[in-house]
Amino acid sequence: MALPWHLRGLIHKPNGTGYPVWGGIQAILWAIHRLKGSIDIDVHVTKDHVLVAVHWLKDWLWPDGRRVTGAVGDYTYAELQTMRPRRGGPWRIQSVPEIMAIVGGKIILCLETKPDPAFHLITTWARLREDADRTGARVLIMFIQSYGSTVARRQAWEQSMESIGRAAKMHFPVMLLARSLIDPRRWDFIDAWKGPRKFGRLLPATVAWVGAGSPWGHTEHPKVRTPGLVSIPKPPPGPQLPKPDPRPPAPQEPAMPALDDRYDRTTRNGCKVDRWTAQALDAAQEKCGLTLTVTQGSWSTSVGASAGTHAGGGVVDLKPTTNPTKAVKALRECGFAAWHRKPGQGPWPSHIHAVLINNTQAAASAKRQVVAYEGGLNGLANNGPDDGPRVAPNIYPYRGIPKRRSTMNAVEYGRYLIKAGLDQLAKTDKPRPAVAAAAKAITKALKDMPSK
C-alpha cells in the first residue's frame, strides 16, 4: 500500500512497504486509519533530553536555507522546532509524547532507537513510561542488532544496543531486528525478534509480537496463524484529516523563537538559584501544599558542612516543614534528588537537601549525589541506604521564557534580544577574538542582570 506523496513525512517504512515518508502528523493520522498492527518510528534524544521522531537531519534546513549538519543530540528541542523540511511542506519535527497523545491505543508504536547516550539512562525510559501511561499508548521498543561497515563498528553497535535494550526493558517490552544468528545468552532480555526465517520466527513488519508477561499478552498479525497466539483486533476508524478552512487566517502576533534561559540566575527567599531550579521548586510546593523556604541556595560556599555541593547550580537547602516526608516526595516527583537531613546524620540542623537532576551547572559532588540517589543511596559519605520515599528518578521539563513580545516587560525583552544575538554568534565557526571576548563579558553580565 503506497503512501500518498503529500503525506510522506514522519513514519519510517510503515507497514513494511519500504516507502520513506515526509508528512508529519498527517502521516500518523493516515497510518491510524489505513494500517494494521504497528508502525515503526525512528527516535532520537535532543540535547535537552526530549524524545523526537526523526530519521536524520540531513533532509532538514534552517530558516535561512542552510543545510542542517550534525546529530539530533547536538541541538535542543526548541532549535529543532525552527527547522523545516528540505522538500517543502508545513511540517515540523514532532516529539514522541505528542505522537503518543494523538495515537493513543489505536495502533502500536514501534520506537526504533539509535545509540544516543541518553537512551542508556533509566530516567529516559521512566519519563517515556509516564507519557505512555498518561496517553494510553501501546509502545514497543525496537533496535537493530548489527550496523556498521567494519567488525569493530558492528561490535560497538551491538554492545550499545544491548545496554540500551536492558535499560528499556525495565519499562517496556523490547524487540530485536535480527541481522545475524541470535545468541540467547546475550539477548536473553528481548521479548521478540524479527528477521530471516533461519534466524528466528518470521514476522511481517506490521506485527508487534510480544512474549509472555508483556502488557498486552501475545499479539500477531491476523494473516499469521500460530497455535497459542491471538490476532490483533481490527483498529477502530481513525480520525479524518481536517478540511482546509477557505477563510484567510486571522492576523496573529508572530511567535518569537524560544531561548533556553534555564541557567540564568534569579533569587528565591534571598538565595541565588537558576530559573530551572526555581520553576521546579514552585511545582513541588504546589504539589505538596507546603511552604518550601530556601535557606541556602546555589553558588554558595559559606557552609562548610555542605562539602562543596552548593558550589554550582541546581542545589538548595530548605527549612524543615511540618511534614518532611511529603515535601521530599513532592520534590522527587518534580525532578529533584532530595533527602530529609536529620541532626544525627551530620553537623547540621534538620533540613531538606535537594539537587535538581540533569542540571549541568551543578558541582561535581552534587552530581555524585544524583548518581547515589538513582542507585538507592542516601547521598552521604557513608553511602547508606536511601531513607526517603521511593520515586522513580525523572527530569523536570523546563518551560522556557515567554514566546510573545506582548507578554514581556522591557527588561525581559532586552534580555531576549541580547541572548538571541549571543545564540547567533555561537553558531559562527571562528568569531574574531575581540568579538568573542565581548560576548563572554556580556554573558557574564547577564547573570547579574535582574529578571524583571
GUDREN-778087 format. One record per atom (N, C-alpha, C): x, y, z. Coordinates in pm, whole numbers, plus 50000, padded with zeros to 5 digits. Atoms other than C-alpha are relative to their C-alpha. Example, Ala and Ser with C-alpha at 12.3 -4.5 7.8 and 13.67 -1.06 7.14 Angstrom:
BEGIN
500894988150000;512304955050780;500905012050000;499184988149994;513674989450714;499235010950073;
% end
This chain:
BEGIN
500864988150000;500005000050000;500895012350000;499134988450011;501815031149880;499415011850076;500434988249925;501645062350092;499965012049908;500064988250087;500445093849909;501175009450028;498794991849987;503355117149844;499795011850094;500194988049919;501785147350015;499914996850149;500035003849859;501565127450339;501334994850050;498745006249960;505135114550340;500785009350091;499284991049913;506925128350642;500584994550126;499525003249867;507375110650972;500264985250021;499875014249974;506885073150972;501124994349914;498935006450074;509905052750870;499584986049961;500405013050053;508845023650648;498744994650069;501225005049935;505235019950766;499504987249934;500665012050052;503564985950729;500914991549913;499095008250077;506694971050575;500045003249853;500024996850141;506154988950243;501355004849950;498724994950042;509635004050242;499945014249947;500114986450049;508305038450149;500435009850109;499714989449903;510115066450334;498955010949988;501104990350001;507635093550431;500455013350056;499554986449971;507785131050483;498945008750066;501124991149973;504455143850614;499545002350140;500364995949866;504455148950993;498814992650056;501145006149932;501335142551200;498974994849900;500955005150099;499255138450881;500304985549964;499635013850030;501205106750808;499594990650112;500445008249886;500455093751159;498504997549991;501455001650013;496725100051106;499674990349887;500205009250112;496935082150773;500274985750044;499645013549955;498635052350940;498924994350092;501045004749909;495985050151213;498784995349921;501215002750075;493225050050953;500154988149906;499845009650109;494765026350697;500794987450038;499105011149973;497305003350866;499464991150113;500325009149892;497024973451099;501284996250072;498835004849926;499344961451371;500805011150060;499104990249939;502094987151422;500665008249892;499184991950088;504225014451269;501355001950067;498644998149950;507985018851305;500375014749988;499594986050000;509295053351403;501415000850055;498654997749950;512945063051435;499975011050105;500014990049893;513565081951760;501445003250041;498734995049947;516475102751886;499705008350125;500144991749881;517075123352202;500745013049977;499404987050021;517745160752185;500995003250112;499014995649902;520365179652380;499375002350136;500704997849874;517755188452645;499084988450035;500645012649959;516535152052673;498514999549964;501355001650053;513365153852460;500054989549891;500065010350103;512495122852255;499255005349879;500604994950123;511765132551893;500004989049896;500145009750108;510655112751589;500605006149873;499344995150121;513085119151304;501024989549958;499065010050050;515175096651079;501425005250002;498724993049993;518105120451026;499765014549969;500154985550017;518725157950997;500505005049866;499444995150125;520345159150655;498925004549902;501104995650085;516905164350496;499265012050058;500634988449938;516155194950712;500885012349982;499314987450024;517075231650668;499735009750114;500244989049909;517495261750894;499095010349934;500904990150061;515085291150843;500655008249889;499344992350105;517735309150632;500414991549881;499735008650115;518025279250395;501264991750011;498785008049984;521295264450528;499634985550036;500225014049971;521515226350541;500394997150146;499715003649861;521385212250896;501074989250001;498935009949985;524535193350995;500034994950144;499875005449865;525385171851294;498874990450035;500985009849951;523285148251504;498905006950079;501134994449926;519965153351683;500445004250140;499554996949865;521755152952020;500825012750011;499254987449998;523675184551919;499095012050018;500934988749999;520515206051928;498934997950107;501135000649907;517755214452177;498704998149922;501315001750065;514095207352107;499515013149940;500414987050053;513465244652060;500705002849868;499284997850125;516165246051791;499444991049889;500575008750101;514665215951612;498665005349948;501294994650043;511305233951602;500145010849894;499804989750101;512825261351385;500394994249864;499585006150126;513955236451116;498794997249911;501065003250096;511915230050801;500504989349903;499565010750089;511955200250562;500565005449869;499344995350122;514195203550258;499074999349880;500915001550114;511435191750022;498725008250015;501154991449984;508985217550149;498904993750082;501115004849920;505785214450345;499935007050134;500194992749874;504355229350666;500314991650123;499825009549892;505745201450887;501175003950088;498914997949906;508005202251189;500334986650066;499605012249931;509855176151392;499154998450126;500935002449891;507435160651641;500704993050117;499525007449884;508165149051994;499194987150014;500685012849982;507275113252086;498765001450089;501244998349922;504845124052365;498865006149920;501054994550086;502945144752104;499354989049918;500545010950083;502595114251881;499194990450086;500755008949910;501505092852179;498615005650028;501284993849969;498755117752261;499024998749885;500885001050116;497385115651906;499644985449971;500245014050033;497775078151854;499214992950108;500665007049890;496665066652200;500254985049988;499865014550010;496005029252193;499514994349869;500605004750126;494715027451833;500954991349920;499035007350078;497945013751689;501274999050083;498805002049921;501195000151832;501155008249943;498854992150041;504185023751819;501284992050025;498695006449988;507465005751748;501065011049991;499004989449997;510145030551854;501374993849975;498685005350036;513405022151677;501065009450054;499044991349932;516165035951900;501334999949928;498644998550051;519575048251794;500975000550119;499055000549886;522795046752001;500295013750061;499814987349932;522215080752165;500374997650146;499605002249861;523875084052509;498845000250098;501114998749905;520585094152674;499164987350009;500785012349996;519005060552585;500564990050101;499425008949901;521385043752831;499525003450142;500444995549869;519785063253120;498634994250033;501285005449957;516985047253318;498945011050006;500964988949989;515375081553368;499335002949866;500614997750132;514805084752991;498804990949980;501105009550019;512665053452986;498915001850105;501024997549897;510935062253315;499075011349957;500844988950049;509725095253166;499114995549885;500805004950112;508585077652849;498884990950049;501045008549942;506685052153061;498855008550056;501034991149948;504845080653234;499165005849886;500744994750115;503925095652894;499094989449940;500825010750056;502675061952771;498794997150088;501125002449909;500535056653082;498995011349993;500914988450005;499135091753055;499165000149873;500704999450127;498155088352688;499354986949961;500555013150036;497245051252687;500664993949879;499325004950119;499755044852409;500594986250024;499355013249997;500965009452332;501355001349931;498654997250048;504725011352290;500844987450004;499045011050009;507274985552179;501355006049960;498674994850030;511004993852182;500704990249907;499355008550099;512834980451877;501385005649969;498674995550040;516514981751785;500624989849908;499345008450099;518714967951510;501194993250066;498955007749934;521094940351618;501385004449955;498654997450050;524024949551394;499975011049896;499924989050096;525084980351198;501455004749993;498644994950016;528374993051057;500734993049888;499275005250114;530864987450777;501204991550039;498865007849954;533624971750988;499594991550119;500305008849887;533754944351250;500005007850131;499934992249877;534794969251521;498755008450019;501214991749989;531864992351444;498784991550031;501155008749972;529394963451442;500014995250145;499925004349860;530674951151777;499655011350095;500344988549916;530464986251927;498505002749996;501444997950013;526914989551791;499234989850084;500725010349927;525794956251938;500145001850151;499844997349857;527274964752278;499135011550045;500854988549966;525474998252275;498534996050000;501405004150007;522184982252170;499634990950117;500285008649885;522484956152444;499805008250126;500154991449884;522954983252706;498685007649996;501264992650015;520035003652568;498824990650023;501125009449986;517804972952546;499754996050144;500195003849860;518414962952907;499435011650082;500584988449930;517644998453024;498535001649964;501404998550043;514434999952816;499124988950055;500775011649955;513384965252935;499395002350138;500534997549867;512774979453283;498615006349994;501294993150010;509714997953148;499174995649879;500725003350122;508774984152803;500434986249949;499545011850074;508774951752602;500935004349886;499024996450103;511664951352354;500034989149893;499945009250113;512094935652011;501305002649925;498744999250071;515304928351820;499774997549852;500015002150144;515604932451444;501284992549965;498825008650013;517964903151377;500635001349863;499245000050125;520674905651114;501054988949997;499095011449994;522734875651223;499454990250100;500475010049905;522424844751438;499875005850140;500274994649868;520964852351780;500634991050107;499445007149885;522944842252088;499065002150118;500994998049893;520244836252354;500635003850133;499354996049874;522804841152632;500225014950005;499774985650004;523454876552517;498705007949988;501264992950024;519964886352401;498874993550080;501005007149920;518114868852684;498895009250048;500994990849944;516184900352775;498935004249898;500964995550099;514294905152447;498714992050010;501295006749999;510584896752417;499694993649865;500285005350134;510564890252041;501085004849906;499114995450104;512614893351726;499334997749866;500455002750137;512004895251356;501215000749909;498875000850090;514284887751065;499864988149909;500075011850088;515154859750821;499524987650075;500615011849937;513414826650887;501034991550072;499015008749937;516644808350968;500535005750131;499514994049877;517404833051250;498945000550109;501034999249897;514104831151433;498624999849938;501374999850050;510344834451398;499855010649891;500214990650110;509394850851068;498785008550030;501104990949969;507284881251145;499955011149897;500084988550091;505994906750892;500195013050075;499704987249936;506824943250958;498795006050068;501194994549936;503214950251055;499754994050137;500285007349877;503454926751352;500795005950117;499304997149875;504294936851707;499764988050090;500195012249921;504604901951856;500765001450131;499404998249869;505324902152228;499834987150079;500035012549927;506164872852452;499175000950126;500795000849877;504514861952776;500505010450100;499644990149900;504464887753052;499965014349949;500084986550053;504004917452821;498715006750047;501224993249955;501394944152899;498754995849925;501205003050078;499094931452623;499874985249969;500075014150034;499774893952610;500584997449861;499505003650133;500504876152277;499195007249893;500704993850113;499664895351960;500724996249872;499405003450129;500214887151596;499065004649889;500784995650114;499054897451252;498884990049969;501115009250024;495624883051157;500304989349895;499725009750106;497064865550849;500954988950046;499075010049950;499624846551057;499304991850108;500705008649905;498104816651238;501014991050070;499095008349922;500194801451513;499264995550126;500705004649879;498774779551795;500495007550124;499644993249876;498684797652125;500075015149989;499964985550018;498664832551975;498655004849952;501264994250043;495704855351919;500295011449905;499814989750102;495174880751645;499825013950058;500214985949963;495434918251676;498605004049956;501334995750043;491884931951678;500095011449899;500034989550100;490974954451389;499855013650068;500094987249932;491644990251498;498775007849956;501164992050039;488685013951503;500425010649898;499664989650099;488475040251227;500685011850068;499244988849943;490995067651293;499385013349966;500544986650027;490365104951288;500245004149854;499894995150137;489755120850949;500855012749997;499224987750017;492075147850818;499065011949994;500894988550002;490535182050883;499965006649862;500154993050127;489155200350580;500595014150012;499414986549993;491015232550494;498935010850010;500924988849982;489295264550603;500205009949885;499834990850114;488615286250295;500255014450043;499814986149956;488685317950506;501475002850028;498594996649970;492015336150537;500234999850151;499745000549856;493655331350875;500015013850062;500014987249929;493185358551133;501435004250031;498624995449970;496285380351184;500354997350145;499545003149866;498265369151485;501365006350023;498684994949965;501205382751669;501034989249971;499025010450035;504285364651531;500674994350124;499325006649889;505755339051767;501505002549992;498574997349994;509295345951878;500744987150031;499255012349972;511955318551878;500294998750149;499785002449857;512295302552221;501494999650030;498625000349953;515535307752410;500084991350125;499805008649884;516935283952666;500735008150107;499414991649894;517485305952973;499924993050135;500205007449876;517195278253231;501105002450103;498904998249907;520595286053382;500245014750035;499914986049956;520045323653419;499685000750149;500134999649855;520305333453783;498865009150044;501044992149936;517435346153996;500124997350150;499945001949856;516645345954367;498724993450050;501145006249931;514365325854595;500255001350149;499834997149856;513915337754957;501375006350028;498734993149984;517005359454908;501224991849966;498875008850035;519175329954793;500064998349848;499815001450144;520645325654445;499624985949952;500325012650068;519135298454223;499895003249851;500264997650142;518755293753848;498504998649973;501434999850034;515405297053669;499404985950000;500505013850006;515055259353616;499734994850140;500185004649863;515545251953986;498815007150065;501124992549942;513125279754087;498664994949948;501255005050059;510495266653846;499634986350057;500285013349942;510845230853979;499585001250146;500414997949861;510595243654339;498555004650008;501394995450002;507355261954255;499054988249975;500865011450030;505925229854106;499904990650121;500025008849884;506925209354413;499175006050113;500774993549896;505425234954650;498514999049972;501415001250037;502135234454458;499514985650019;500405014049991;502115196354458;499784995650145;500125004749863;502665191554832;499145009150088;500814990849921;500755222154954;500695005550123;499224995049888;503555231455196;500885011549952;499114988950034;505765262455208;501434995150001;498615004250013;509255254455081;500885012450000;499174988149983;511615281455211;501474996549983;498595002750027;515185282155076;500865006850107;499074994549901;517835286955347;501425001049946;498714999150069;520905280455128;499784996649853;500235002150141;520875283854752;501224994249929;498915004950083;523305276554472;501145010249996;498814991750009;526775290754403;500385005650138;499734996149862;527355291354778;501074990850059;498955007849932;530455280254970;500145004350147;499904994549865;529665296955304;499794989450108;500285010349901;528535264855478;500964988349976;499005010650017;531425240655530;499424986250004;500605013349988;529155211455621;499404995149869;500585003950128;527755211955266;501004992949910;498935007450072;531105197955138;500055003549852;499864995650138;531015218454819;498844996749909;501125003650087;527655205354692;499245012349951;500714987850040;526275240954675;500895009349917;499084991250072;529295254754483;499525002949858;500554997950133;527445251154150;498525003050004;501434997250008;523855254354034;499154987950034;500965010949984;520725233654093;499894993850138;500015006049866;521215227554470;499405010050098;500614991449898;519125241354758;499864992250131;500405005049870;518605235955130;498715007050041;501314994649965;515075240855264;499744998350148;500415001149861;513585246955606;499194987250021;500835011949974;512095215755766;498535004050011;501424997050000;508325215455713;499294991450104;500785008049906;505525200955925;499914985449956;500045013750053;505605170155700;501174998249903;498835001150089;509155164855565;499874988849896;500135011050095;508305131455403;499165004049879;500864995450109;505515147255197;500755009949912;499234990250077;507815175855093;501064993249916;498965007250075;510635152154991;499394992349884;500655007350108;508235130954787;499615009349886;500384990450104;506925161654600;501245004949925;498764995650065;510495173454533;500524989249905;499535010850086;511445139454394;499124998549877;500915000950115;508365138754173;500215011549903;499764988350085;509415172854037;501475000949957;498675000350060;512915162153930;501165002250092;498894998149906;514995165854247;500444986650057;499495010249909;517245141254425;499995006450138;500244992749874;516045151254773;499994990450118;499995007849876;516545138955128;499695009250118;500184993049874;515485149455478;501244997250085;498795001549921;518785155455660;499685002550147;500304999149857;518485149156035;501265003650077;498814996049922;520815162856308;500944988450030;499145011249968;522105127956387;500844995149883;499255004550117;523425123456032;501255008249974;498844991550026;525975151656043;499945012750083;499964987549921;526945185656188;499095010749940;500944990450056;523785203456076;498654998650071;501375001249948;520275211256197;499124992849899;500955006750089;517235194256048;499695008949881;500324992650121;516725205055687;499764990149886;500195008150121;515835192155337;501045004249898;498964997450101;518645189355083;499514994749866;500555003950130;517695188354712;500965004249889;499154997650118;519705185754386;499144997549876;500805001550121;517995191354050;500714990549904;499415010150087;518625160953830;500225005749861;499614996250135;520405167453497;500375014749987;499564986050004;521425203053593;501514999949973;498595000850039;524725206553408;500885010050074;499224990049926;525785236553621;500324995450142;499795004849863;525805215453941;501474996450021;498645003749965;529075209254123;500184984849987;499725014250018;530795175554081;499484991650116;500495007549885;529915164754435;498484998849998;501465000750011;526235173254373;499584989849894;500325009950103;526245152654053;500194985850053;499815013349942;527625123254250;498844996350092;501175002849917;524695126954490;498824995349915;501075004450090;522305123454192;500214985349962;499715014050033;524065091154092;499664990950119;500325007849881;523735078754451;498484998650017;501475000449990;520015087654451;499424989949902;500505009650098;519415068154129;500364985750038;499625013249956;521235038854292;499384995850132;500685003649877;519015039254602;500805002750126;499184996749884;521545055354840;499605013750055;500394987749932;521355084955079;500825012149960;499224988750047;523945106954904;501015005250100;499024995949900;526125109555216;501294992149981;498705006550014;529745099055260;499964985450041;500055013949955;528715066755432;499304990649901;500675008050103;526795055055121;498934990950061;501075007749938;523895043655338;498794998949909;501195001550084;520535032455200;499125012550005;500924988650009;518005058455091;498904998550105;501025000549894;515685066855383;498755007949965;501164992150040;513155086855181;499014991949919;501005007150081;510025077554983;500544997049861;499475004050130;510895058554665;499155005749888;500634994150118;510055077654349;500944997649883;499155002450116;511305068854001;500705013049959;499284987750039;514055093953904;499465005549869;500504993650122;512855118953646;500625013649985;499454986850032;513905151453481;498845009749985;501094990250007;511715182053534;500115007949870;499934992850127;510835198053195;499965015150022;499964985449988;511785234753171;499075006249896;501024994350089;509035256253021;500525011649916;499444989350082;511245284652891;499405013650031;500434986249979;510675322052867;498765002749918;501154996550084;507575339552724;500415000749853;499665000750140;507455334952348;499335010949917;500634989150073;505495366352256;500425013450061;499524986949955;506585402352277;499035006450099;500994993449915;503315413152440;500034995150144;499975005449864;503975391052745;501295003650073;498734996549938;507455405352816;499995014650045;499764986149963;508345436353011;501285004749932;498854994250070;511165459152897;501294992550030;498765006949963;513885440953092;500054986149936;500045013350060;512765406452970;500255000749850;499784998650144;512675418752610;501455003449970;498594996950018;516155433452648;500864987650016;499275012549982;517435400352782;499834991049879;500265008450117;515795382552491;500865004249882;499234995250115;517485404652229;501494996850017;498575002849976;520905400552393;500294985149983;499755014450011;520605362752423;499824995149857;500165004050140;519315359752066;501265003249920;498764996550067;522405378051945;501144990850037;498945009149956;524685355952153;499814986149941;500255013050061;522975324652020;500454999749855;499554999350139;523605335951663;501525000249992;498554999250000;527215344151748;500624986350030;499485013249965;527685309151897;500034990749880;500035008350119;526855294251556;501125003749901;498884996050086;529815312851399;501204991150028;498895009449982;532755289751341;501185006550072;498824993649943;535585314051419;499765015150014;500194985649982;534485347751560;501325006950031;498794992549970;537095374951591;500265000250150;499705000649856;538925374651926;499335011050081;500624989049927;537615409052027;498504997650017;501445002749992;534025398751945;499734988750099;500185011149907;534395365852135;500205004650144;499784994949864;535805384352440;498825008450046;501164991849965;532905409252430;498794991250031;501125009049975;530375380652407;500144993250135;499775006449870;531975363752709;499685009650113;500294990049896;531755396252910;498495002450011;501454997749998;528105401352809;499304988150067;500595011949938;527255365452908;500165000350152;499774999149855;528795371153250;499125010850062;500844989249948;526925404053291;498534996150007;501415004350000;523595387353206;499624992550126;500295007649880;523905365153513;499615009150116;500304990549892;523735395953739;498895009749964;501074990950045;521025413753536;498684995550062;501285004149940;517595414253709;499104993549898;500895007350090;514965391153563;498765008149964;501194991850028;512205417653579;500315014650024;
% end
